[in-house]
Amino acid sequence: MLKLYPFLLFVSIALAQTPGVGVVDIDGNTYASVIIGNQEWAVGNLNVTKYNNGDIIPERTTANNWHDSPNGAWSNYLNDPSNGTIYGKIYDWDSVTDPRGLAPEGWHIPTKAEWDELIAFVGGPATAGIALKSTTLWNTPNVGATNSSGFSAIPNGIRYYDGNFSLPAYFGSSNAFWTTTEFTPGAVYSFSMSSATTAVNNGYYPATAGYAIRFLKDSGLKTGESSPIRFRLYPNPTHGQLHCESQKGQYTIELFTVFGQSVLKQIVSDGKAISLSGFSKGMYIAKITDVEGKFVGSHKIILE
């Protein structure tokens, strides 16, 4: 059946593409960058296999083992390296928040507010896809895409919360990008685009999903949200005791079950031990806030 699209009037903003300085990641991959408003964005999805300190990020190839690594995970879509080369890798949110750093030094994974700033600059949520979507790699009709901003958003496959890949039949029709902003423990804001619309959508999805990552130069942070504080809980998995590695100061850690029930709340600082004696084995979500109650991050904890 022939699908008819109504007449669309696109009101576009004249955008002059201003190249940035570009960046090289720890694996030697080179990314161009583009200045859009007050922000400098990498052009291309993240494609690293190591954290900034050289530690390997585990590759997880099956749905069963996608959740096995509390210290982050990545995969190529459908485990095909050629997809990683073209579209970048898929990461879980544990890797996004890992204190060893995923984005190249001097860059960071953006907050929801920083994505909102980008989208507002290029025309707002209903039409931002016009300026942001690449004119190649998308399935038809790729409605409205001009890539006038130079952002070059491309489609990418994802992994659902259960570790399964999105269906190949839909590959090329949509994308999804992580932010560092949580809605609630275990639910994280992300942004997505579609070949069928000019909109850029945002919502919150399970932290166990696998999405692509775009990154932003630190000097572009002008939204009132600070870069993520480095905070680590180890060993993970643990057999009953966690230790805190953090920047100076005190933090509050609150531990939730996978059903959202709070089971522990404790003030911690660097080197502080946290006892999980008497807790049932399984997975927990640790939410960390600073002394002012501002969200710092969350971590998946495995108690064995």
Sine and cosine of phi, psi and omega as CSV:
sin_phi,cos_phi,sin_psi,cos_psi,sin_omega,cos_omega
0.00,0.00,0.75,-0.66,0.00,-1.00
-0.95,0.31,0.80,-0.61,0.01,-1.00
-0.99,-0.13,0.83,-0.55,-0.03,-1.00
-0.99,-0.16,0.75,-0.66,0.04,-1.00
-0.99,-0.15,0.73,-0.68,0.04,-1.00
-0.90,0.43,0.39,-0.92,0.04,-1.00
-0.88,0.48,0.77,-0.64,0.00,-1.00
-0.91,-0.42,0.76,-0.65,0.09,-1.00
-0.98,-0.19,0.93,-0.36,-0.02,-1.00
-1.00,-0.10,0.86,-0.52,0.11,-0.99
-0.99,-0.14,0.96,-0.27,-0.12,-0.99
-0.96,-0.28,0.47,-0.88,0.05,-1.00
-1.00,-0.08,0.71,-0.70,0.05,-1.00
-0.96,0.29,0.91,-0.41,-0.06,-1.00
-0.89,-0.45,0.83,-0.55,0.11,-0.99
-1.00,-0.01,0.83,-0.56,-0.02,-1.00
-0.97,0.24,0.86,-0.51,-0.02,-1.00
-0.92,-0.39,0.94,-0.34,-0.01,-1.00
-0.90,0.44,0.59,-0.81,0.11,-0.99
-1.00,-0.09,-0.29,-0.96,-0.07,-1.00
-1.00,0.10,-0.30,0.95,-0.07,-1.00
0.97,0.23,0.08,-1.00,-0.07,-1.00
-0.36,-0.93,0.45,-0.89,0.08,-1.00
-0.88,-0.48,0.74,-0.67,-0.02,-1.00
-1.00,0.02,0.01,-1.00,-0.10,-0.99
-0.92,0.40,-0.36,0.93,0.06,-1.00
-1.00,0.04,-0.03,1.00,0.00,-1.00
1.00,-0.01,0.09,1.00,0.06,-1.00
-0.96,0.29,0.68,-0.74,-0.02,-1.00
-0.97,-0.25,0.71,-0.70,0.02,-1.00
-0.84,-0.55,0.77,-0.64,0.23,-0.97
-0.94,0.34,0.22,-0.98,0.08,-1.00
-0.63,-0.78,0.33,-0.95,-0.03,-1.00
-0.66,-0.76,0.64,-0.77,0.02,-1.00
-1.00,-0.04,0.84,-0.54,0.00,-1.00
-0.80,-0.60,0.95,-0.30,-0.10,-1.00
0.91,0.41,-0.80,-0.60,0.01,-1.00
-1.00,-0.08,0.20,0.98,-0.09,-1.00
-0.87,-0.49,0.52,-0.85,0.12,-0.99
-0.89,-0.46,0.92,-0.39,-0.08,-1.00
-0.97,-0.26,0.61,-0.79,0.18,-0.98
-0.93,0.38,0.62,-0.79,0.05,-1.00
-0.98,-0.18,0.98,-0.20,-0.06,-1.00
0.76,-0.65,0.52,-0.85,0.00,-1.00
-0.99,0.12,0.55,-0.84,-0.04,-1.00
-0.85,0.53,0.61,-0.80,-0.11,-0.99
-0.63,-0.78,0.57,0.82,-0.06,-1.00
-1.00,-0.06,0.39,-0.92,0.08,-1.00
-0.89,-0.47,0.03,1.00,-0.02,-1.00
-0.72,-0.69,0.48,-0.88,0.18,-0.98
-0.97,0.26,0.16,-0.99,-0.08,-1.00
-0.91,0.41,-0.33,0.94,0.05,-1.00
-1.00,0.01,0.05,1.00,0.02,-1.00
0.99,-0.11,-0.17,0.99,0.04,-1.00
-0.90,0.44,0.63,-0.77,0.00,-1.00
-0.96,0.26,0.71,-0.70,0.17,-0.99
-1.00,0.06,0.81,-0.59,-0.05,-1.00
-0.89,0.46,0.71,-0.70,0.15,-0.99
-1.00,0.04,0.77,-0.64,0.00,-1.00
-0.86,-0.50,0.86,-0.52,-0.16,-0.99
-0.97,-0.26,-0.26,0.97,-0.03,-1.00
-0.87,-0.50,0.35,-0.94,0.05,-1.00
-0.89,0.46,-0.57,0.82,-0.04,-1.00
-0.92,0.39,-0.59,0.81,-0.05,-1.00
-0.98,-0.18,0.03,1.00,0.02,-1.00
-0.85,0.52,-0.55,0.83,-0.05,-1.00
-0.99,-0.12,0.11,0.99,-0.11,-0.99
-0.97,0.23,-0.29,0.96,-0.10,-0.99
-0.94,-0.34,0.96,-0.29,0.05,-1.00
-0.96,0.27,-0.11,0.99,-0.03,-1.00
-0.97,-0.26,0.46,0.89,0.07,-1.00
0.98,-0.22,0.36,-0.93,0.02,-1.00
-0.36,-0.93,0.46,-0.89,0.11,-0.99
-0.63,-0.77,0.29,-0.96,0.17,-0.99
-0.40,-0.92,0.34,-0.94,0.27,-0.96
-1.00,0.09,0.50,-0.87,0.05,-1.00
-0.87,0.50,0.78,-0.63,-0.05,-1.00
0.85,0.52,0.35,0.94,-0.01,-1.00
0.86,0.52,0.46,0.89,0.00,-1.00
-0.98,-0.20,0.93,-0.38,-0.03,-1.00
-0.84,0.55,-0.49,0.87,0.01,-1.00
-0.91,0.41,-0.52,0.85,0.08,-1.00
-0.92,0.40,-0.62,0.78,0.05,-1.00
-0.89,0.45,-0.64,0.77,-0.01,-1.00
-0.88,0.47,-0.65,0.76,-0.08,-1.00
-1.00,0.06,-0.71,0.70,-0.19,-0.98
-0.96,-0.29,-0.05,1.00,-0.10,-0.99
0.99,0.14,0.07,-1.00,-0.06,-1.00
-1.00,-0.10,0.24,-0.97,0.07,-1.00
-0.97,-0.25,0.74,-0.68,-0.04,-1.00
-0.82,-0.58,0.51,-0.86,0.18,-0.98
-1.00,0.08,0.16,-0.99,-0.11,-0.99
-0.98,0.21,-0.34,0.94,0.10,-0.99
-0.87,0.49,-0.61,0.79,0.03,-1.00
-0.94,0.35,-0.55,0.84,0.03,-1.00
-0.88,0.48,-0.65,0.76,-0.10,-0.99
-0.99,-0.14,0.01,1.00,-0.03,-1.00
-0.89,0.46,0.73,-0.68,-0.07,-1.00
-0.91,0.41,-0.24,0.97,0.02,-1.00
-0.96,0.26,-0.23,0.97,0.11,-0.99
1.00,0.05,0.79,-0.61,-0.03,-1.00
-0.97,-0.25,-0.70,0.71,0.06,-1.00
-0.95,0.31,0.43,-0.90,0.04,-1.00
-0.85,0.53,0.42,-0.91,0.02,-1.00
-0.84,0.55,0.69,-0.72,-0.04,-1.00
1.00,0.03,-0.01,1.00,0.01,-1.00
-0.76,-0.65,0.23,-0.97,0.01,-1.00
-0.48,-0.88,0.32,-0.95,0.11,-0.99
-0.98,0.19,0.76,-0.65,-0.18,-0.98
-0.96,0.28,0.42,-0.91,0.14,-0.99
-0.98,0.17,0.17,-0.99,0.12,-0.99
-0.86,0.50,-0.67,0.75,-0.03,-1.00
-0.88,0.47,-0.57,0.82,0.01,-1.00
-0.95,0.31,-0.61,0.79,0.15,-0.99
-0.89,0.46,-0.68,0.73,0.02,-1.00
-0.86,0.51,-0.64,0.77,0.02,-1.00
-0.89,0.46,-0.70,0.71,0.04,-1.00
-0.85,0.52,-0.75,0.66,-0.07,-1.00
-0.91,0.42,-0.64,0.77,0.04,-1.00
-0.90,0.44,-0.63,0.78,-0.05,-1.00
-0.91,0.42,-0.56,0.83,-0.05,-1.00
-0.99,-0.13,0.25,0.97,0.17,-0.99
0.83,-0.56,-0.11,0.99,0.03,-1.00
0.98,-0.19,0.27,-0.96,-0.14,-0.99
-0.84,0.54,-0.57,0.82,-0.10,-0.99
-0.94,0.34,-0.47,0.88,-0.10,-0.99
-0.78,-0.63,0.06,1.00,-0.08,-1.00
-0.87,0.49,-0.45,0.89,0.01,-1.00
-0.88,0.47,-0.41,0.91,0.04,-1.00
-0.85,0.53,-0.77,0.63,-0.07,-1.00
-0.99,0.14,-0.40,0.92,-0.13,-0.99
-1.00,-0.10,-0.50,0.86,-0.09,-1.00
-0.98,0.22,0.68,-0.73,0.14,-0.99
-0.89,0.46,0.42,-0.91,0.05,-1.00
-1.00,-0.02,0.01,1.00,0.02,-1.00
-0.82,-0.57,0.26,-0.97,0.08,-1.00
0.97,0.24,-0.35,0.94,0.02,-1.00
-0.98,0.21,0.48,-0.88,0.18,-0.98
-0.94,0.34,0.43,-0.90,0.11,-0.99
-0.94,0.34,0.54,-0.84,0.22,0.98
-1.00,-0.02,-0.10,1.00,-0.05,-1.00
0.69,0.72,0.87,0.50,-0.18,-0.98
-0.81,0.58,0.84,-0.55,0.19,-0.98
0.98,0.21,-0.15,0.99,-0.19,-0.98
-0.88,0.47,0.80,-0.61,0.11,-0.99
-0.82,-0.57,-0.35,0.94,-0.09,-1.00
0.82,0.58,0.58,0.82,-0.05,-1.00
-0.90,0.44,-0.35,0.94,0.02,-1.00
-0.99,0.15,-0.37,0.93,-0.11,-0.99
0.99,0.11,0.08,1.00,-0.02,-1.00
-0.92,0.40,-0.55,0.83,0.11,-0.99
0.85,0.52,0.76,0.65,0.06,-1.00
-0.93,0.37,0.81,-0.58,0.00,-1.00
-0.92,-0.39,0.33,-0.95,0.05,-1.00
-0.94,0.33,0.34,-0.94,0.11,-0.99
-0.44,-0.90,0.50,-0.87,0.14,-0.99
-0.96,0.27,0.31,-0.95,0.01,-1.00
-0.75,-0.66,0.15,-0.99,0.22,-0.98
-0.90,-0.44,0.74,-0.67,0.03,-1.00
-0.95,0.30,0.13,-0.99,-0.06,-1.00
-0.85,0.52,-0.43,0.90,-0.01,-1.00
-1.00,0.02,0.05,1.00,0.04,-1.00
1.00,-0.07,-0.17,0.98,0.02,-1.00
-0.97,0.24,0.54,-0.84,0.06,-1.00
-0.97,0.25,0.47,-0.88,0.18,-0.98
-0.90,0.44,0.41,-0.91,-0.13,-0.99
-0.93,0.36,0.69,-0.72,0.02,-1.00
-0.84,0.55,-0.48,0.88,-0.02,-1.00
-0.87,0.48,-0.42,0.91,-0.03,-1.00
-0.98,-0.19,-0.01,1.00,-0.01,-1.00
-0.90,0.44,0.76,-0.66,-0.08,-1.00
0.99,-0.16,-0.10,0.99,-0.05,-1.00
-0.98,-0.19,-0.29,0.96,-0.07,-1.00
-0.37,-0.93,0.15,-0.99,0.12,-0.99
-0.57,-0.82,0.14,-0.99,0.06,-1.00
-0.42,-0.91,0.69,-0.72,-0.06,-1.00
-0.79,-0.61,0.69,-0.73,0.08,-1.00
-0.95,0.30,0.47,-0.88,0.34,-0.94
-0.91,-0.42,0.03,-1.00,0.10,-1.00
-0.99,-0.15,0.19,0.98,-0.11,-0.99
-0.98,-0.22,0.85,-0.53,0.06,-1.00
-1.00,0.05,0.56,-0.83,0.18,-0.98
-1.00,0.06,-0.80,0.60,0.15,-0.99
-0.63,-0.78,0.22,-0.98,0.04,-1.00
-0.81,0.58,0.84,-0.54,0.01,-1.00
1.00,0.01,-0.07,1.00,0.04,-1.00
-0.80,-0.60,0.83,-0.56,-0.21,-0.98
-0.81,-0.58,0.61,-0.79,0.06,-1.00
-0.95,0.32,0.65,-0.76,0.12,-0.99
-0.63,-0.78,0.26,-0.97,0.00,-1.00
-0.84,-0.55,0.55,-0.84,-0.06,-1.00
-0.56,-0.83,0.37,-0.93,0.05,-1.00
-0.72,-0.70,0.26,-0.97,-0.06,-1.00
-0.64,-0.77,0.50,-0.87,0.08,-1.00
-0.94,0.34,-0.27,0.96,-0.11,-0.99
-1.00,-0.10,-0.01,1.00,-0.08,-1.00
-0.47,-0.88,0.29,-0.96,0.06,-1.00
-1.00,-0.01,-0.06,1.00,-0.12,-0.99
-0.98,0.21,0.41,-0.91,0.26,-0.97
-0.90,-0.43,0.87,-0.49,-0.10,-1.00
-0.98,-0.22,0.47,-0.89,0.15,-0.99
-0.70,-0.71,0.49,-0.87,0.03,-1.00
-0.28,-0.96,-0.06,-1.00,0.02,-1.00
-0.87,-0.49,0.66,-0.75,-0.16,-0.99
-0.65,-0.76,0.31,-0.95,-0.05,-1.00
-0.86,0.51,0.65,-0.76,0.00,-1.00
-0.92,0.40,-0.23,0.97,0.02,-1.00
-0.99,0.12,-0.07,1.00,0.05,-1.00
-0.95,0.32,0.11,-0.99,0.06,-1.00
-0.80,-0.60,0.88,-0.48,-0.04,-1.00
-0.78,-0.63,0.16,-0.99,0.09,-1.00
-0.99,0.17,0.20,-0.98,-0.01,-1.00
-0.71,-0.70,0.78,-0.63,0.28,-0.96
-0.96,-0.27,0.46,-0.89,-0.02,-1.00
-0.75,-0.66,0.33,-0.94,-0.26,-0.97
-0.77,-0.64,0.64,-0.77,0.02,-1.00
-0.93,0.37,0.65,-0.76,-0.08,-1.00
-0.84,0.54,-0.60,0.80,-0.03,-1.00
-0.91,0.41,-0.23,0.97,0.02,-1.00
-1.00,0.07,0.09,1.00,-0.07,-1.00
-0.98,0.17,0.99,-0.14,-0.10,-0.99
-0.73,-0.68,0.42,0.91,-0.13,-0.99
-0.95,-0.30,-0.01,1.00,-0.02,-1.00
1.00,-0.08,-0.20,0.98,0.09,-1.00
-0.99,-0.13,0.70,-0.72,-0.03,-1.00
-1.00,0.04,0.31,-0.95,0.09,-1.00
-0.88,0.47,0.50,-0.87,-0.06,-1.00
-0.85,0.53,0.71,-0.70,0.09,-1.00
-0.95,0.30,0.67,-0.74,0.02,-1.00
-0.97,0.25,0.85,-0.53,-0.06,-1.00
-0.54,-0.84,0.77,-0.64,-0.05,-1.00
-0.72,-0.69,0.63,-0.77,0.13,-0.99
-0.89,-0.45,0.78,-0.62,-0.07,-1.00
-0.53,-0.85,0.33,-0.94,-0.15,0.99
-0.95,0.32,0.43,-0.90,-0.04,-1.00
-0.54,-0.84,0.95,-0.31,0.19,0.98
-0.91,0.42,0.39,-0.92,0.00,-1.00
-0.82,-0.57,0.38,-0.93,0.05,-1.00
-0.96,-0.29,0.22,0.98,0.08,-1.00
0.58,-0.82,-0.14,0.99,0.02,-1.00
-0.60,-0.80,0.73,-0.69,0.06,-1.00
-0.93,-0.36,0.45,-0.89,0.13,-0.99
-0.84,-0.54,0.51,-0.86,-0.06,-1.00
-0.97,-0.22,0.73,-0.68,0.15,-0.99
-0.84,-0.54,0.89,-0.45,-0.14,-0.99
-0.47,-0.88,0.14,-0.99,0.20,-0.98
-0.94,0.35,0.19,-0.98,-0.06,-1.00
-0.87,0.50,0.50,-0.87,0.04,-1.00
0.92,-0.39,0.05,-1.00,0.01,-1.00
-0.96,-0.27,0.48,-0.88,0.00,-1.00
-0.66,-0.75,0.37,-0.93,0.10,-0.99
-0.95,-0.31,0.79,-0.61,0.08,-1.00
-0.94,-0.33,0.77,-0.64,0.06,-1.00
-0.85,-0.53,0.78,-0.63,-0.07,-1.00
-0.97,-0.25,0.75,-0.66,-0.02,-1.00
-0.87,-0.50,0.54,-0.84,0.20,-0.98
-0.96,0.26,0.16,-0.99,0.02,-1.00
-0.92,0.39,-0.21,0.98,0.05,-1.00
-1.00,-0.10,0.09,1.00,0.06,-1.00
1.00,0.04,0.14,0.99,0.01,-1.00
-1.00,0.10,0.79,-0.61,0.04,-1.00
-0.97,0.24,0.80,-0.60,-0.06,-1.00
-0.85,-0.52,-0.13,0.99,0.02,-1.00
-0.35,-0.94,0.63,-0.77,0.11,-0.99
-0.60,-0.80,0.84,-0.54,-0.15,-0.99
-0.51,-0.86,0.62,-0.78,0.12,-0.99
-0.99,0.11,0.75,-0.66,-0.06,-1.00
-0.73,-0.69,0.25,-0.97,0.12,-0.99
-0.54,-0.84,0.05,-1.00,-0.07,-1.00
-0.83,0.55,0.79,-0.61,0.01,-1.00
1.00,0.05,-0.11,0.99,-0.04,-1.00
-0.94,0.35,0.65,-0.76,0.05,-1.00
-1.00,-0.06,0.58,-0.81,0.02,-1.00
-0.83,-0.56,0.87,-0.49,-0.03,-1.00
-1.00,0.03,0.75,-0.66,0.09,-1.00
-0.93,-0.38,0.40,0.92,0.01,-1.00
-0.87,0.49,0.74,-0.67,0.01,-1.00
1.00,0.00,-0.11,0.99,0.02,-1.00
-0.99,0.13,0.54,-0.84,0.05,-1.00
-0.94,0.34,0.56,-0.83,0.06,-1.00
-0.91,0.43,0.52,-0.86,0.02,-1.00
0.60,-0.80,-0.30,-0.95,-0.06,-1.00
-0.98,-0.20,0.65,-0.76,0.07,-1.00
-0.75,-0.66,0.34,-0.94,0.10,-1.00
-0.91,-0.41,0.84,-0.55,0.04,-1.00
-0.99,-0.17,0.84,-0.54,0.05,-1.00
-0.97,-0.25,0.76,-0.64,-0.04,-1.00
-0.90,-0.44,0.75,-0.67,0.08,-1.00
-0.79,-0.62,0.38,-0.92,0.03,-1.00
-1.00,0.04,-0.09,-1.00,-0.10,-1.00
-0.91,0.41,-0.33,0.94,0.03,-1.00
-1.00,-0.05,0.04,1.00,0.00,-1.00
1.00,0.10,0.12,0.99,0.01,-1.00
-0.98,0.19,0.64,-0.77,-0.03,-1.00
-0.91,0.41,0.74,-0.67,0.04,-1.00
-0.96,-0.27,-0.69,0.72,-0.01,-1.00
0.15,-0.99,0.02,-1.00,0.07,-1.00
-0.61,-0.79,0.43,-0.90,-0.04,-1.00
-0.66,-0.75,0.62,-0.78,0.13,-0.99
-0.99,0.13,0.80,-0.60,-0.03,-1.00
-0.91,-0.41,0.75,-0.66,0.06,-1.00
-0.95,-0.31,0.87,-0.50,0.05,-1.00
-0.97,-0.23,0.87,-0.49,-0.04,-1.00
-0.96,-0.28,0.00,0.00,0.00,0.00
